């Protein structure tokens, strides 16, 4: 099935990114994990991986173009022979334009102001569930104020307004799922005379009846979404509890309950009658499922020693790649000796080979399969994680006050208890005092 490639959101307040370079050519074969293109924002330049196997086709963006977050820029197709239609012509680099505003005049027109859209918190995320509004319509907001909470299938995050002004419109209700790039709110410069409150479902109906350009910035496609076939929309907390109790969320789907599912649906799930398995199929015991859940260990560094160390390494030794430094510290902490570590930040992943002698200057990019994933969430509002077992052991770094919180999650088949403790203790020590790595 074709996979659409979109401009990712690499920062919470990012609304566009500059496509600096295509790393694959139209028609070229790509594999999931291959570096596909390079994006530049006002804070960083990152290489973005392909999220599917196939061939790069329908390229719609030129190098140097500024692309709105969520806008489709290419497609990964099953064959290289798929041709682009007339609407797939590459988009030239646009000239700066005034801030997009909804068109006034109609009775149901939205207020003028800056459109706030559903952020893309991960490369494979296509929607998010609005959990709660933390500001009321008409409230004054600052750029750093937390405006709303959003859930994806991996985490719950608080999202800042990103602009000073007033909350002139809320365009989704708590519990609704909204596509990435879909409008959630409008922040106006002055106090609104009549704040607007609508649901995502109402917005979907309105957008179907009116030109999108009249209501949203380029690339935004407001719409309510439901779970697609084979994918269940549910909050991370509900997923964790259902896993621990051996409950199958698909039973809610089969019973006809609407998605997305939240904690309020847990009692409904518990009360559903037991299903008779097909003849010859034995149901797994809930106790077995819970026993196979991830080990989760946490550590705390009162002070963030890595930030100062990274500046020193860059200024003194020219080691300016923070991802490589983090990979080096993590790889040196592996109980079985250094290996390959993948560093993830805002959904983009880069893998590094850590040499046996543990020299940071010799840490190099690698295309091989990693032994450990290091998820750096220091630049986000996330303070703690409890995602569960993944394909590889995962270390997650988040901010906690002036220090750092470090969490290791892994399956019992990946690492035993003593090895997990040794890995987390060694890595936390290196983040607290990175110069230990050089001794």
ZIDA-V55403 format. One line per field, one symbol per residue. ss: DSSP state (a for helix, b for strand, c for the rest). phi: phi as a letter, one per 20 degrees, with the letter a starting at -180 (. if undefined). A space follows every 10 residues. Layout:
# ZIDA-V55403
ss: ???
phi: ???
This chain:
# ZIDA-V55403
ss: ccbbbbcccc cccccbbbbb bbccccccbb ccccbbbbbb ccccbbbbbc cccbbbbccc bccccbbbcc cbbbbbbccc cccccaaacc bccccccccc cccccccccc cccbbbbccc ccccccbbbb bbbccccccb bccccbbbbb bccccbbbbb ccccbbbbbb ccccccbbbc ccbbbbbbcc cccccbbcca aaaaaaaaac caaacccccc cccbcccccc cccbcaaaaa aaaaacccca aaaacccccc bcaaaaaaaa accccccccc cccccaaaaa acccbbbbbb bcccaaaaaa aaaaaaaccc caaaaaaaaa accccccccb bbbbbccbbb bbbcccccca aacbbccccc cbbbbbcccc cccccccccc ccbbbbbbbb ccbbbbbbbb ccccccaaaa aaaaaaaaaa aacaaaaac
phi: .gdeedffde bfdfdbbefe aeecegnffc dgoffdbdcd dfdadcedef dbeqcfclfd cefneedfgn ffdabddfcf efdfefeefg efffegcfgf cffeoffdfe ffqefddffe ebfefdbbdf eaedcegnff cdgeffebdc ddfdadcedf fnbeqcfebd dbdgneecfg nffdacdefd fffbgdccef ffffffffec fgffccfgne cfaeccfegn cdebfgffgf ffffemeeff ffffenffef ecgfefffff efffeefggn ddfffgffff fefffccccc dgceefgfff fffffecmee efffffffff ffefgeogbd cdddblnecc dceeffemff fdfcgbdfff ebdddedfed efdbcbeofc fcgcdddceb medcdccdcb efeeaeggff ffffffffff ffcgfgfee
